[in-house]
Amino acid sequence: MKKLALLLGSLLVVGATASAKEAVVAPVEVSKEVVVVADVVEEVVVEEAFRPSGYIGLEYRAYGETEGHGDKIVRNAQGNLSDTNQDTWNRGANNRARLQTTFGVQMTENSRLEGRVRDYTNLDSKE
């Protein structure tokens, strides 16, 4: 403990003497006249160049039986025809799928090309 106190004390003394011997430079005032000349700045407006853009879309939809319509069909006595008093809305007419491709290209600022292609497919297993 005593050695540590002696070490710290000697460091304090050495630091105090070193700081007392520092030379401080006095500031020197130099007066100069500064002339500022402002140039006229011309603004150049650069119009942003047109860049072509476009998109493509792909959509697949499958249609099947409509929920709540025609799911409990009761046949007549012969078994070949359904009763006429049952719900016949959208019964079996929509078992298909559709693939739709859409695209568009903005070629110039004033001309645009857009298109859509639809392909319908029957999903019935009968061929």
Salt bridges, closest charged atoms under 4 A:
GLU59 OE2 - ARG61 NE 2.59
GLU59 OE2 - ARG98 NH2 3.35
ASP87 OD2 - HIS69 ND1 2.33
GLU114 OE2 - ARG112 NE 2.87
